[in-house]
Amino acid sequence: MVPEEIQEQARELRDRINYHAYRYYVLDDPVIADVEYDRLFRRLLELEEQYPELVTPDSPSRRVGGAPLAGFEEVRHVHPMLSLDNVFSADELAEFEEKVQRYLKSTEPITYIAEPKMDGLAVELVYEQGVLVTGATRGDGLVGENITPQLKTVQSIPLKLQGDGGSIPEQLVVRGEVFLGREGFAALNRQRAEAGEPLFANPRNAAAGSLRQLDPKVTARRPLDCFVYAAADSDSVPCTRQSELFTWLAGLGFAVNPYIKLCQGLSDVRAHYAYLLEIRDDLAYEIDGMVVKVDDFVLQQRLGNTARAPRWAVAWKFPAVQATTTIEAVEFQVGRTGAVTPVALLKPVNVEGVVVQRATLHNQDEIERKDLRIGDTVLIQRAGDVIPEVVKPIIEQRTGSEQPILFPDTCPVCGHPLLRPAGEAVTRCVNPHCPAQRLQSLIYFAGKSGMDIEGLGKKSVEQLVQEGLVADIPDFFRLRKDDLIEMAGWGEKSAENVMVALEKARQVPLARFLGALGIRYVGEVTAALIARHFETLEAVMTATKDDLLSIEGIGEQAAASLVDYFSDPSTRDMIEQLLAEGLTILPPVEGEQPLTGRVFLFTGTLHSMGRNEAKQIVKELGAQVVSGLSNRVTDFVAGEKPGSKLKKAQERNIPVVGEEEFLAIIGRTGD
């Protein structure tokens, strides 16, 4: 048994240490010297070492981290952790208010709370009887990862709430953002550089990586911080407004961002946004925008949520991060449909933690409109595109040595004259035997949007073409295991995997096969519509233009393209070879939709349509739409300014689809 006086001493030490930690880490207003704090802490550690029974969940000793975990457990959120819709301008913010007022059927002025949008990792903290019992990541919004030991090492997260028992709910679920300040981030990267470890790209990645350490002691060594911003259930707190909630949470010992402002209408919101944008670079931490919330909890409850986001809040994002660099050269790439795309080769520059060396110039009209030249100092930005874009040249920095960007008259690969059809912005190589088009067609055929042959990604197909093993589509099905094993980088296992995947691909649904051929104007949806109507490949190949136009959803361009494609003798010969190699075309499954089995996640702004419209389109075509990033996602559609999800998707090798590619999937573009 632990003597009563020792128990009392330990309780007093815990309370004093927690209080002084709050004064130091939350209020930034210590009332004792560091040496005195260290003396108290050492004494508590001595007592707990002598009497292990004294260790409690809220003991400050938990700040140093416990034993490493074998893995993270899942935690189901009591209330979903929703995402926020984004706006990018004052006009879009005004549209947000109009939607709110329409939903409330009221034109009364609305009071908002405006908060800096931290660039960190969202977490949920669960307190029972005032003690932190569970901490979790957002995860997919419904289920997160249990990182309680790691979160206990974050000094600004109270292990035990302040106040008397009457003011603290039996259970309190709080949401917050864990982040790493600029100085802490710089110091951490210096340590990693000295240790020969790879550097973190940005503070957000460092914070996320720190919290996902299985060893909490590693987390404890990193200077993480946390601001809270919400209660999961507004009914569980003694507040009627968001502004009151922040005051109440601060009284319980939580750290609350000092730049939160109560705004009487949109003019106040706009002014605070301008202020935050102005001081953004002077803050001790990074922010990427401002969260705007309806202040009144009653109105929040009336407005409710959509499937992914509250109707009463929105994130007003700051402009995309930009940088200046130099166009050193321009290369022209030829796609599978013959489209020639200019790509600027840039002097390497770091943008948001990513080294950028290439940027799309889109087409000749865009080059002329922006008056871009080789040698120009240019402003670039990483927005919605996977490849960055050049915003404009810095005219003032021209020296006179800059050279015009001349679009070639002939294909840079095959030398065939290029053609720019009337009314189109894209210049094309119309040589059907162009090696570049053929290579891109082969990559597309084997890739995820085509036959999805496992093991035959872009680099593998390029290698097969270079080695002379594949020159046309039927050659894939003539590959032999021994040929693959002899190539550099291939082994017994990888070769065997490809042979298994090819055997599986010999049985292919008609819709997938038609989509994999890469016929211009025939995306996956169009291919599925055609397959459902004709049911056999022979019927498709003999269909007339009028036959095709009779199908709802098939337009003039797609019909003409299909007829031209299948009337070409080389196409018919290619298909005969495929059938001779054992390819079997399966009829459509009864009731199957074009996008059945696909899982879409949309982020960023689409210019061709609203995100809600895009979601509705893919749902009607049989796909599922989700709001949280997970390995279930088959199509990550990145519009303009997609935010941090884009990099996460790329890190997890989730297929990223740009707007043009998305339009091709649903059959609304020619490429």
C-alpha positions in Angstrom: 0.0 0.0 0.0 1.2 3.5 -0.8 1.2 5.7 2.3 -1.5 8.3 2.4 1.0 11.2 2.7 2.8 10.0 -0.4 -0.5 9.8 -2.3 -1.3 13.3 -1.2 2.1 14.5 -2.2 1.8 12.9 -5.7 -1.7 14.5 -6.2 -0.4 17.9 -5.2 2.6 17.5 -7.5 0.4 16.5 -10.5 -1.9 19.5 -9.9 1.0 22.0 -9.6 2.8 20.6 -12.6 -0.3 20.6 -14.8 -1.1 24.2 -13.7 2.4 25.5 -14.4 2.4 23.6 -17.8 -0.8 25.4 -18.6 0.7 28.8 -17.7 3.8 28.1 -19.8 2.4 26.2 -22.9 -1.1 27.7 -23.2 -1.0 31.1 -21.7 2.7 31.8 -22.5 2.8 33.4 -19.0 4.9 31.3 -16.6 4.9 32.2 -12.9 7.8 30.0 -11.8 11.3 29.5 -13.1 12.2 26.6 -15.4 14.5 25.2 -12.8 11.7 25.1 -10.2 9.3 23.4 -12.7 12.0 20.8 -13.5 12.5 20.1 -9.7 8.7 19.4 -9.3 8.7 17.2 -12.3 11.8 15.2 -11.2 10.2 14.7 -7.7 7.0 13.3 -9.3 9.0 10.9 -11.5 10.9 9.7 -8.4 7.6 8.9 -6.5 6.1 7.1 -9.5 9.2 5.0 -10.0 9.1 4.1 -6.3 5.4 3.5 -6.3 4.1 2.6 -9.8 0.6 2.5 -8.4 0.7 6.3 -8.3 0.7 6.6 -12.1 -2.6 8.0 -13.3 -3.9 8.8 -16.9 -3.6 12.5 -16.2 -0.1 12.3 -14.8 2.4 14.8 -16.4 4.8 11.9 -16.6 2.7 10.6 -19.6 4.1 13.6 -21.5 7.4 11.8 -22.0 5.7 8.9 -23.9 5.1 5.2 -23.0 6.2 2.0 -24.6 6.1 1.7 -28.4 2.8 0.4 -29.9 2.5 -2.6 -32.2 0.1 -0.7 -34.4 -2.8 1.8 -34.3 -6.2 0.7 -33.2 -9.3 2.1 -34.9 -11.6 4.5 -33.1 -15.2 5.2 -34.3 -16.2 8.8 -33.9 -19.4 9.3 -31.9 -20.2 12.1 -34.3 -18.6 12.2 -37.8 -15.6 14.5 -38.3 -16.8 16.3 -41.4 -14.7 18.2 -43.9 -15.3 21.8 -44.8 -16.3 23.2 -48.2 -13.9 25.7 -49.6 -14.4 29.2 -51.1 -11.7 31.2 -52.8 -13.1 34.7 -53.1 -15.3 37.3 -51.5 -17.9 36.6 -54.2 -18.0 32.8 -53.3 -18.2 33.8 -49.6 -21.3 35.9 -50.5 -22.8 32.9 -52.3 -22.2 30.9 -49.1 -24.2 33.4 -47.1 -27.0 33.4 -49.7 -27.3 29.6 -49.4 -27.4 29.9 -45.6 -30.1 32.5 -45.8 -32.1 30.6 -48.4 -32.0 27.5 -46.2 -33.1 29.4 -43.1 -35.7 31.3 -45.2 -34.4 34.5 -43.7 -32.7 37.7 -44.8 -31.7 38.7 -41.2 -28.0 39.6 -40.8 -25.8 36.7 -39.6 -23.1 36.9 -37.0 -20.0 34.8 -37.8 -17.0 33.6 -36.0 -13.8 33.7 -38.1 -10.8 31.5 -37.2 -7.4 31.1 -38.7 -7.3 27.8 -40.6 -4.3 25.9 -39.2 -2.2 23.9 -41.5 -1.9 20.8 -39.3 -3.6 17.6 -38.5 -7.2 17.4 -37.2 -7.7 15.3 -34.0 -10.5 14.4 -31.6 -10.0 14.4 -27.8 -12.4 12.5 -25.6 -12.5 13.5 -21.9 -14.4 11.5 -19.3 -14.8 12.9 -15.8 -12.5 15.6 -16.9 -9.6 13.2 -17.8 -8.3 12.6 -21.4 -9.1 9.0 -22.2 -8.9 8.8 -26.0 -7.3 10.8 -28.8 -7.8 10.0 -32.4 -7.1 11.2 -36.0 -9.9 12.2 -38.3 -9.3 9.2 -40.5 -12.1 8.9 -43.1 -14.4 11.0 -40.9 -16.2 8.0 -39.4 -13.3 6.0 -38.1 -9.9 7.3 -37.1 -6.7 6.0 -35.5 -6.2 5.8 -31.8 -3.1 8.0 -31.1 -3.9 8.7 -27.4 -0.3 8.0 -26.1 1.1 10.3 -28.8 -1.4 13.1 -28.1 -0.6 12.9 -24.4 2.9 14.1 -25.2 1.6 17.4 -26.7 2.1 19.9 -23.9 -0.8 22.2 -24.8 -3.4 19.4 -24.6 -4.6 19.2 -21.0 -4.5 15.7 -19.5 -7.0 16.8 -16.9 -9.4 19.7 -17.3 -9.4 22.7 -15.0 -12.5 23.8 -13.1 -14.8 22.2 -10.5 -16.8 19.1 -11.2 -20.0 21.0 -11.8 -18.6 22.9 -14.8 -17.1 19.8 -16.6 -19.5 17.4 -18.5 -19.2 13.7 -17.7 -18.0 13.3 -21.3 -16.6 16.0 -23.5 -15.5 15.4 -27.0 -13.3 18.2 -28.4 -11.9 18.7 -31.9 -8.6 20.5 -32.5 -5.6 20.9 -34.9 -2.2 19.6 -33.9 0.6 21.6 -35.7 4.3 22.2 -35.6 5.4 25.9 -35.4 7.9 27.3 -37.9 10.8 27.4 -35.4 10.1 23.8 -34.2 9.9 22.7 -37.8 13.2 24.3 -38.7 14.9 22.8 -35.7 13.5 19.3 -36.4 14.8 19.4 -40.0 18.2 20.6 -38.7 18.3 17.6 -36.4 17.3 15.3 -39.2 19.9 16.7 -41.6 22.7 16.2 -39.0 21.5 12.6 -38.5 21.5 12.0 -42.2 17.7 11.5 -42.2 15.4 12.7 -45.0 13.9 16.2 -44.3 10.2 16.8 -43.9 8.7 18.8 -46.8 6.6 21.1 -44.7 5.4 21.6 -41.1 2.1 19.8 -41.8 3.8 16.7 -42.9 6.1 16.9 -39.9 3.2 17.2 -37.5 1.3 14.3 -39.1 4.5 12.1 -39.2 5.2 12.9 -35.6 1.7 11.9 -34.4 1.8 8.7 -36.4 5.0 7.4 -34.7 4.4 4.1 -33.0 6.9 5.0 -30.3 5.3 7.9 -28.3 8.8 8.8 -27.0 9.6 10.0 -30.6 6.5 12.1 -30.6 7.4 13.6 -27.2 10.7 14.9 -28.6 8.9 17.0 -31.2 7.6 20.4 -30.3 4.0 19.9 -31.3 1.2 22.2 -30.3 -2.6 22.2 -30.5 -5.4 24.7 -30.8 -9.0 23.5 -30.2 -11.8 24.7 -32.4 -15.0 22.8 -31.7 -17.0 20.5 -29.5 -18.3 17.4 -31.3 -21.8 18.0 -29.9 -22.9 21.5 -29.1 -25.7 20.1 -26.9 -23.0 18.8 -24.5 -21.6 22.2 -23.6 -23.1 25.1 -21.5 -22.8 27.5 -24.5 -25.2 28.8 -27.1 -22.7 30.3 -29.5 -19.3 29.3 -31.0 -17.8 32.5 -29.6 -18.9 31.5 -26.1 -17.5 28.0 -26.6 -14.0 29.3 -27.1 -14.1 31.2 -23.9 -15.4 28.2 -22.0 -12.8 25.8 -23.6 -10.0 28.3 -22.6 -11.3 28.2 -19.1 -11.0 24.4 -19.0 -7.3 24.7 -19.9 -7.3 24.3 -23.7 -5.3 26.5 -26.0 -7.4 28.7 -28.3 -6.1 30.6 -31.2 -5.7 34.3 -30.2 -6.7 35.5 -33.7 -10.3 34.3 -33.6 -12.7 37.1 -34.2 -16.5 37.6 -33.8 -17.8 39.2 -37.0 -21.0 41.2 -37.4 -21.6 40.4 -41.0 -19.6 39.7 -44.2 -17.8 43.0 -44.2 -16.2 42.1 -40.8 -15.3 38.7 -42.2 -13.7 40.2 -45.3 -11.7 42.6 -43.2 -10.4 39.8 -40.9 -9.5 37.7 -43.9 -7.4 40.6 -45.3 -5.8 41.0 -41.9 -4.8 37.4 -41.5 -3.5 37.3 -45.1 -1.3 40.3 -44.2 0.1 38.8 -41.0 0.3 35.3 -42.3 4.1 35.2 -42.8 4.7 36.8 -39.4 2.8 34.1 -37.4 4.8 31.5 -35.5 2.9 28.8 -37.4 1.5 28.3 -40.8 -2.1 29.0 -41.8 -3.7 28.3 -45.2 -6.9 30.3 -44.9 -9.7 31.2 -42.5 -12.7 29.2 -41.3 -16.0 31.1 -41.2 -18.7 29.7 -39.0 -22.3 30.8 -38.2 -21.9 31.7 -34.6 -25.3 30.7 -33.2 -25.6 27.0 -32.3 -29.4 27.0 -32.9 -28.8 28.2 -36.4 -26.0 25.6 -36.9 -28.4 22.8 -35.9 -31.1 24.1 -38.2 -28.7 24.3 -41.1 -27.3 20.8 -40.4 -24.8 19.0 -42.6 -24.5 17.5 -46.0 -22.9 14.1 -46.3 -19.4 15.6 -46.1 -19.6 19.1 -44.7 -21.6 21.4 -42.4 -23.8 23.9 -44.2 -23.0 26.5 -41.5 -19.3 26.7 -42.0 -16.8 27.2 -44.9 -13.1 27.5 -45.3 -12.0 30.6 -47.2 -8.7 29.5 -48.5 -5.7 31.8 -49.2 -4.5 32.1 -52.8 -2.4 29.2 -54.1 1.2 29.2 -53.0 3.2 30.7 -55.8 6.9 31.1 -56.6 9.1 32.7 -59.3 11.5 30.8 -61.5 12.9 30.8 -65.1 11.7 29.0 -68.2 14.9 27.4 -69.4 13.4 25.5 -72.4 10.2 24.1 -73.7 9.5 20.5 -74.9 6.5 19.3 -76.8 4.8 16.1 -75.8 2.6 13.9 -78.0 -0.4 12.2 -76.3 -2.3 9.1 -77.4 -4.8 11.1 -79.4 -2.0 13.0 -81.1 -2.5 16.1 -79.0 0.7 18.1 -78.8 1.2 19.8 -75.4 4.0 22.3 -74.6 5.7 21.8 -71.2 8.0 24.4 -69.7 11.3 23.1 -68.3 12.0 25.3 -65.3 14.9 26.2 -63.1 14.1 24.0 -60.1 12.2 25.9 -57.4 10.6 24.8 -54.1 6.8 25.4 -53.9 5.0 24.2 -50.7 7.8 21.7 -50.0 7.8 20.3 -53.5 10.6 20.9 -56.0 9.0 22.0 -59.2 10.9 21.6 -62.5 8.1 21.3 -65.1 4.9 23.2 -65.7 2.2 22.9 -68.4 1.8 25.6 -71.0 -1.5 24.0 -72.2 -1.5 25.1 -75.9 -0.4 27.7 -78.4 -3.2 30.1 -77.6 -2.3 30.1 -74.0 1.4 30.8 -74.8 0.4 33.7 -77.0 -2.2 35.0 -74.5 0.3 35.1 -71.7 3.2 36.3 -74.0 5.6 33.6 -72.6 9.1 33.3 -73.8 12.1 31.1 -73.2 14.3 32.8 -70.6 11.4 34.6 -68.9 11.2 34.9 -65.2 7.7 33.6 -64.5 5.3 33.2 -61.7 4.2 29.6 -61.2 1.7 28.0 -58.9 0.6 24.6 -57.7 -3.1 24.7 -57.9 -5.4 21.9 -58.9 -3.3 20.4 -61.6 -0.9 17.5 -60.8 1.6 19.4 -62.9 2.0 23.1 -61.9 1.1 25.9 -64.3 2.8 29.1 -65.3 0.6 32.1 -64.2 2.4 34.9 -66.0 5.8 36.3 -67.0 7.4 39.0 -64.9 7.8 41.5 -67.8 9.8 44.0 -65.6 12.6 41.4 -65.4 13.1 40.9 -69.1 16.6 41.6 -70.4 15.9 41.4 -74.1 17.6 38.0 -74.4 14.4 36.1 -74.1 13.4 33.9 -77.1 9.9 33.3 -78.5 8.3 29.9 -77.9 7.7 28.5 -81.4 5.2 25.8 -81.9 6.5 23.1 -84.2 5.0 22.6 -87.7 5.8 18.9 -87.7 5.5 16.2 -85.0 8.5 16.3 -82.7 8.5 12.5 -82.7 7.6 11.2 -86.2 8.0 14.4 -88.3 4.5 14.2 -89.7 2.9 17.7 -90.4 0.8 18.9 -87.4 -2.8 20.0 -87.8 -4.9 22.3 -85.8 -8.6 21.7 -86.6 -10.8 24.7 -87.0 -12.4 25.7 -83.7 -10.0 23.6 -81.5 -7.2 24.9 -79.3 -5.2 21.7 -79.5 -2.6 21.0 -82.2 -2.4 17.4 -83.3 -0.2 14.9 -85.0 -2.7 13.0 -87.3 -0.2 10.3 -88.2 -1.9 7.1 -86.9 1.5 5.3 -87.0 3.3 8.0 -84.9 5.5 6.1 -82.3 4.6 8.6 -79.5 0.9 8.1 -80.0 1.4 4.4 -80.3 3.4 4.3 -77.0 0.9 6.4 -75.2 -1.9 4.2 -76.5 -0.1 1.1 -75.3 0.4 2.7 -71.9 -3.3 3.6 -71.8 -4.4 0.2 -72.9 -2.5 -1.6 -70.1 -3.1 1.1 -67.5 -5.8 1.5 -64.8 -8.2 3.4 -67.2 -7.7 0.7 -69.8 -7.4 -3.1 -69.1 -5.8 -2.5 -65.7 -3.2 -5.2 -66.2 -1.3 -5.5 -62.9 2.5 -5.1 -63.3 2.3 -3.2 -66.6 2.5 0.4 -65.6 3.9 3.3 -67.6 7.6 2.5 -67.0 7.1 -1.2 -67.7 5.4 -0.6 -71.0 8.1 1.9 -72.0 10.7 -0.8 -71.3 8.8 -3.5 -73.3 8.5 -1.1 -76.3 12.2 -0.2 -76.0 13.2 -3.9 -75.8 11.1 -4.6 -79.0 8.8 -7.0 -77.2 5.7 -4.9 -77.7 4.9 -2.8 -80.7 1.1 -3.1 -80.9 -1.7 -4.1 -78.5 -1.8 -7.9 -79.5 1.9 -8.1 -78.5 1.0 -7.9 -74.8 -0.7 -11.3 -75.1 2.3 -12.8 -76.9 4.7 -12.0 -74.0 6.5 -15.0 -72.5 7.8 -15.3 -69.0 11.3 -16.1 -70.2 11.4 -12.8 -72.2 10.4 -10.8 -69.2 12.9 -12.4 -66.8 15.8 -11.4 -69.1 14.9 -7.7 -68.9 16.7 -5.4 -66.4 14.9 -5.1 -63.1 12.7 -8.1 -63.7 12.7 -11.4 -61.7 10.9 -14.6 -61.5 8.1 -13.3 -59.3 7.4 -10.0 -61.2 7.4 -11.9 -64.5 5.0 -14.6 -63.1 2.7 -11.8 -61.8 2.4 -10.2 -65.2 1.7 -13.6 -66.9 -1.1 -14.2 -64.4 -2.5 -10.7 -65.0 -2.4 -11.2 -68.7 -4.2 -14.5 -68.5 -6.9 -12.8 -66.3 -7.2 -9.9 -68.9 -8.0 -12.4 -71.7 -11.6 -12.4 -70.3 -12.6 -8.8 -70.6 -16.1 -7.1 -70.5 -17.0 -5.4 -73.8 -17.2 -1.9 -72.1 -13.8 -2.1 -70.6 -12.3 -3.3 -73.9 -13.9 -0.5 -75.9 -12.7 2.1 -73.3 -9.1 0.6 -73.3 -8.7 1.1 -77.0 -8.4 4.8 -76.5 -10.8 5.8 -79.3 -11.1 9.6 -79.4 -14.3 10.9 -77.8 -15.0 7.5 -76.3 -14.4 7.5 -72.6 -15.4 4.9 -70.1 -19.0 6.1 -69.8 -19.5 6.3 -73.6 -18.0 2.8 -73.9 -20.4 1.4 -71.4 -23.4 3.0 -73.1 -22.3 1.4 -76.4 -21.7 -2.0 -74.9 -25.1 -2.1 -73.2 -26.8 -1.2 -76.5 -25.0 -3.6 -78.9 -23.8 -6.3 -76.4 -21.2 -7.8 -78.8 -18.0 -6.5 -80.3 -19.0 -7.6 -83.8 -22.2 -5.5 -83.6 -20.2 -2.4 -82.5 -17.7 -2.8 -85.3 -20.5 -3.0 -88.0 -22.6 -0.2 -86.5 -23.4 2.8 -88.7 -23.2 6.4 -87.5 -27.0 6.6 -87.4 -27.1 3.4 -85.3 -24.7 5.0 -82.8 -26.6 8.3 -82.7 -29.8 6.5 -81.8 -28.2 5.7 -78.4 -29.1 8.4 -75.8 -25.8 10.0 -74.6 -23.8 9.4 -77.8 -23.0 12.5 -79.7 -21.9 13.4 -83.3 -18.2 13.4 -82.5 -18.2 10.1 -80.7 -20.3 8.4 -83.4 -18.1 9.6 -86.2 -14.9 8.7 -84.3 -16.1 5.1 -83.7 -17.1 4.6 -87.3 -13.8 5.9 -88.5 -11.9 3.7 -86.0 -13.5 0.4 -86.9 -13.5 1.1 -90.6 -9.7 1.2 -90.6 -8.3 -2.1 -91.9 -5.4 -1.9 -89.4 -7.9 -1.8 -86.5 -9.8 -4.9 -87.8 -6.5 -6.7 -88.3 -5.5 -5.8 -84.7 -8.7 -7.2 -83.3 -8.4 -10.4 -85.3 -5.0 -10.9 -83.8 -6.3 -10.3 -80.3 -9.0 -12.9 -80.8 -6.5 -15.3 -82.2 -4.4 -14.8 -79.0 -7.4 -16.0 -77.0 -9.0 -12.7 -76.0 -12.6 -13.3 -75.1 -15.0 -10.3 -75.1 -17.7 -10.7 -72.4 -21.2 -9.3 -72.8 -22.4 -6.6 -70.3 -23.6 -7.8 -66.9 -27.3 -7.3 -66.5 -28.0 -4.1 -64.5 -24.4 -3.0 -64.3 -23.7 0.7 -64.7 -20.8 2.2 -66.5 -18.9 3.2 -63.3 -20.0 0.3 -61.1 -17.3 -0.5 -58.6 -15.5 2.8 -58.8 -15.1 5.1 -55.8 -14.7 8.8 -56.5 -13.4 11.6 -54.2 -13.7 15.2 -55.5 -11.6 18.1 -54.2 -10.8 21.5 -55.4 -12.9 23.6 -57.9 -14.1 22.2 -61.2 -14.5 24.9 -63.9 -16.8 22.9 -66.2 -19.4 22.1 -63.6 -20.0 22.3 -59.9 -18.7 19.5 -57.7 -22.2 18.6 -56.6 -23.2 18.1 -60.3 -20.1 16.0 -60.9 -20.9 13.9 -57.9 -24.4 13.4 -59.1 -23.3 12.4 -62.6 -20.9 9.6 -61.3 -23.5 8.4 -58.8 -26.1 8.0 -61.6 -23.4 6.1 -63.5 -23.1 3.6 -60.7 -20.1 5.0 -58.8 -19.8 5.6 -55.1 -18.7 9.1 -53.9 -16.8 9.5 -50.6 -15.4 12.6 -48.8 -12.5 10.9 -46.9 -9.3 9.7 -48.4 -8.7 6.0 -48.1 -7.3 3.2 -50.2 -10.8 2.4 -51.4 -10.7 5.5 -53.6 -10.2 4.5 -57.3 -10.5 8.1 -58.8 -9.2 11.1 -56.9 -10.6 14.0 -58.9 -8.4 17.1 -58.3 -9.9 20.4 -59.4 -8.2 23.8 -58.9 -6.8 24.4 -55.5 -7.3 20.9 -54.1 -5.5 21.4 -50.8 -3.5 18.9 -48.8 -5.5 15.9 -49.9 -3.8 15.9 -53.3 -0.3 15.3 -51.8 -1.8 12.6 -49.5 -3.3 10.9 -52.5 0.0 11.0 -54.4 1.9 9.6 -51.4 -0.6 6.7 -51.2 -0.4 6.1 -55.0 -4.1 6.7 -55.4 -4.9 7.5 -59.1 -5.2 11.3 -59.4 -7.6 12.5 -62.2 -7.4 16.1 -63.5 -10.5 17.9 -64.7 -9.9 17.1 -68.4 -9.3 13.4 -67.6 -12.5 13.4 -65.5 -14.4 14.9 -68.4 -13.0 12.1 -70.6 -14.2 9.5 -68.2 -17.8 10.8 -68.4 -17.6 11.4 -72.1 -17.5 15.2 -72.3 -14.2 15.8 -74.0 -12.3 14.6 -77.0 -9.1 13.4 -75.3 
